[in-house]
Structure formats: structure tokens, C-alpha cells
Amino acid sequence: MAKNTICVWYDKDAEAAARFYAATFPDSAVGAVIRAPGDYPDGKQGDVLVVEFTVAGIACIGLNGGPAFKHSEAFSFQIATDDQAETDRYWNAIVGNGGQESECGWCKDKWGLSWQITPRVLSEALSAGGGEAKRAFDAMMKMRKIDVAAIEAARRG
């Protein structure tokens, strides 16, 4: 286990979520699946308690802690994409697997975890500052999934 690991709380589907992420994103995998050695408030002995996994190179653990805590946009994974095809692939995988669209490149997976599917062209435009950043920002504010061609057109003015 890595020295610093992101712990993501799930009601009871940490393993299913980890397997979905591993199948969807490169440099992702499911590691150890740890079962509860005894009964606990929201589960029984032998239930999956913790799942070690990696999402796009980031070490995580999923904890099946029960329904007490819900995900919010205060935590999200941001996935940088190189083009529209990659943006579409990740967006459609998340939204098409029981997730939901949000605004400005954000979506939620079916477990309620937030994702930012962010084309590099958008990040580059915002980093450029000035009119280019303003035009790209204004274009982004009207989008759900980011439209790479529209961001590129906004950059040019």
C-alpha cells in the first residue's frame, strides 16, 4: 500500500466501482480485496470491506462503510484528455453506466463519485490568460460534456 492513499467511501459497492474504473481508465487496476474478519454495523463477516485499486496511476482504497456518508462535488477525479474521442469515451463510459451529466465537464458515476473530464485544450486556454482564457471559459460555461472544437474556436476568437 502506498504511503498516501485516497480513501473513497462506498455504501457497499467498492469492488464493483473499482473494477469499473480499472476497465475504463488506463494505468488503473484492482489490487487486494479485503474481507471483513467479523460482523460490523453495515456488514457481515466475509463481506468485502476494503478494495485496493488504482485510478489513472493514483492509489486508492474503497471502503464499504455503509450509507452514512455520501459523495459530493467537494471531491472529484479530474481526467485530462487529449482529444474529443478520448473525452467522449470517458464521459460516455461514466454517464452510460448509470451515471449522470453535470455542467462544465463534470459528471457523476452511478456510485455518486464526481469526475471532471477535462480536455487539455481547455486547461491550456485557461492557463493562457487574457481574452483567450475568457473566451474559452465563456464557451465552457454553456457546456455539459466539453466540446473540444468549440473550445479551440473560442481560443482563436
C-alpha angles and dihedrals in degrees: 000000000000119000091242116036130171110236114208117193118221130180094231109313104082093125094050090048093048092049091050092051091047091052093046107043129050118241089031130123145159115243128175121002107205120199125209112263090209143004117294134184096277102025150027135249108283096027116127105267104169133015122194112212144155125226115196090332096315116122113231141165125209115214119201094213101153132247098309096101129039131200119254137185087260085089125039142151113239114208116195113215130198101211146355094276092057091043090051093046095055095038093049092045092054099039093038092054095064096290129125138233123244132174135294097012096317125127137160128231121228090267091058097253114142123233131189110208099196124179112219089233089066093049090047092050093050091047091052090068126198123061093339091058092045093051093047091046092050091049092048092051089066095051139086101188108025115256106214095198091052091050091049091049091049090051090056092047 
